[in-house]
Amino acid sequence: MGLSFGKLFSRLFAKKEMRILMVGLDAAGKTTILYKLKLGEIVTTIPTIGFNVETVEYKNISFTVWDVGGQDKIRPLWRHYFQNTQGLIFVVDSNDRERVVEARDELHRMLNERHWYIQSTCATSGEGLYEGLDWLSSNISSKS
């Protein structure tokens, strides 16, 4: 009885950890979103060659977010980051009309029969960012 209560207690109150992969075309706003979530402010960024990793604490969940560069030469490497990933954030710059089709094609390659959700956001104002994390946390938590 004590063991089961302990498990229940830890499930309710222990901090969960989730690994999230954030990808999208270059200059889509991935790094801007990462640091808006982490620091609560907009920071000046440079193109990501490789990746940035930050931990974002939200609603008793520790999200380890991997922000991977989106240049066309780097995209084939995205698949190497999938292992042990519980969620994917695919960032699209909706103002970049010339590359929306390219972003769609990259996203379709990744979705291939996976459970997915679209959350409209604004990296600079933060609008929609936490609603997306809410969806991720509730859907990932229900699978564990």
C-alpha positions as CSV (number, residue, x, y, z in Angstrom):
1,M,0.0,0.0,0.0
2,G,2.8,2.4,0.9
3,L,4.6,1.7,-2.3
4,S,1.5,2.3,-4.5
5,F,0.8,5.6,-2.6
6,G,4.5,6.6,-3.2
7,K,4.2,5.9,-6.9
8,L,0.9,7.9,-7.0
9,F,2.5,10.7,-5.1
10,S,5.5,10.8,-7.4
11,R,3.4,10.7,-10.5
12,L,1.3,13.6,-9.3
13,F,4.1,15.8,-7.9
14,A,7.4,14.7,-9.5
15,K,8.7,16.8,-12.3
16,K,8.3,15.1,-15.6
17,E,11.0,15.4,-18.2
18,M,10.4,15.6,-22.0
19,R,12.7,15.8,-24.9
20,I,11.4,18.1,-27.7
21,L,12.9,18.5,-31.2
22,M,12.3,21.9,-32.8
23,V,12.9,22.1,-36.5
24,G,11.9,24.1,-39.5
25,L,13.4,25.9,-42.5
26,D,16.3,28.3,-41.8
27,A,15.2,31.7,-40.6
28,A,11.7,30.4,-39.5
29,G,12.1,31.7,-35.9
30,K,13.1,28.5,-34.0
31,T,15.8,30.1,-32.0
32,T,13.7,33.1,-31.3
33,I,10.9,30.9,-30.0
34,L,13.4,28.9,-27.9
35,Y,14.7,31.9,-26.1
36,K,11.3,33.6,-25.8
37,L,10.2,30.4,-23.9
38,K,13.5,30.2,-21.9
39,L,14.1,33.9,-21.0
40,G,10.7,35.5,-21.7
41,E,12.3,38.0,-24.1
42,I,13.4,38.4,-27.7
43,V,17.1,38.0,-28.2
44,T,19.2,38.8,-31.3
45,T,20.1,35.5,-33.0
46,I,22.4,34.3,-35.8
47,P,21.8,31.4,-38.1
48,T,22.1,28.1,-36.2
49,I,24.8,25.9,-37.6
50,G,24.3,22.7,-35.6
51,F,21.9,23.1,-32.7
52,N,21.0,24.9,-29.5
53,V,19.7,23.0,-26.4
54,E,17.9,24.6,-23.5
55,T,15.7,23.4,-20.7
56,V,12.3,25.1,-20.4
57,E,10.3,24.6,-17.2
58,Y,6.6,24.8,-17.6
59,K,3.7,23.3,-15.5
60,N,5.9,20.9,-13.6
61,I,7.5,19.6,-16.8
62,S,11.1,20.1,-17.7
63,F,11.2,20.3,-21.5
64,T,14.6,19.8,-23.0
65,V,14.3,21.6,-26.3
66,W,16.7,20.8,-29.2
67,D,16.6,23.7,-31.7
68,V,18.3,22.3,-34.8
69,G,19.5,24.4,-37.7
70,G,17.2,24.5,-40.8
71,Q,19.6,25.2,-43.7
72,D,18.9,22.8,-46.6
73,K,22.3,21.1,-46.2
74,I,21.5,20.3,-42.5
75,R,17.9,19.0,-42.9
76,P,19.0,15.4,-43.8
77,L,20.6,15.3,-40.4
78,W,17.3,16.0,-38.5
79,R,16.4,12.3,-38.4
80,H,19.4,11.7,-36.2
81,Y,17.8,13.8,-33.5
82,F,14.5,11.8,-33.4
83,Q,15.7,9.1,-31.0
84,N,14.3,9.5,-27.5
85,T,12.2,12.5,-28.6
86,Q,8.7,12.7,-27.2
87,G,7.5,15.7,-29.2
88,L,8.2,17.7,-32.3
89,I,7.8,21.5,-32.9
90,F,7.9,22.4,-36.6
91,V,8.3,26.1,-37.0
92,V,7.0,27.9,-40.1
93,D,7.4,31.6,-40.9
94,S,4.0,32.3,-42.3
95,N,5.3,35.6,-43.7
96,D,7.8,33.8,-45.9
97,R,5.2,33.1,-48.6
98,E,7.9,32.0,-51.1
99,R,8.9,29.0,-49.0
100,V,5.7,27.9,-47.4
101,V,5.4,25.0,-49.9
102,E,9.0,24.0,-49.1
103,A,8.2,24.0,-45.4
104,R,5.1,21.9,-46.1
105,D,7.1,19.3,-48.0
106,E,9.6,19.0,-45.2
107,L,6.9,18.7,-42.6
108,H,5.1,16.0,-44.7
109,R,8.3,14.0,-44.8
110,M,8.4,14.0,-41.1
111,L,4.8,13.4,-40.2
112,N,4.3,10.1,-41.9
113,E,1.5,8.6,-39.8
114,R,2.3,10.3,-36.5
115,H,-0.1,12.0,-34.2
116,W,0.1,15.8,-34.8
117,Y,-1.4,19.1,-33.9
118,I,-1.0,22.7,-35.3
119,Q,-0.8,25.7,-33.0
120,S,-0.6,29.1,-34.5
121,T,1.9,31.2,-32.6
122,C,3.9,34.5,-32.7
123,A,7.5,34.2,-31.7
124,T,8.0,37.8,-30.9
125,S,4.8,38.4,-28.8
126,G,4.7,34.8,-27.4
127,E,1.1,34.4,-28.4
128,G,0.2,30.8,-28.7
129,L,3.5,29.4,-27.5
130,Y,2.2,28.1,-24.1
131,E,-1.0,26.7,-25.7
132,G,1.3,24.6,-27.9
133,L,3.2,23.4,-24.8
134,D,-0.1,22.7,-23.1
135,W,-1.1,20.4,-25.9
136,L,2.3,18.7,-25.9
137,S,2.3,18.1,-22.2
138,S,-1.2,16.7,-22.0
139,N,-0.7,14.4,-25.0
140,I,2.7,13.2,-24.0
141,S,1.6,12.7,-20.4
142,S,-1.4,10.6,-21.4
143,K,0.9,8.2,-23.3
144,S,3.3,7.6,-20.3
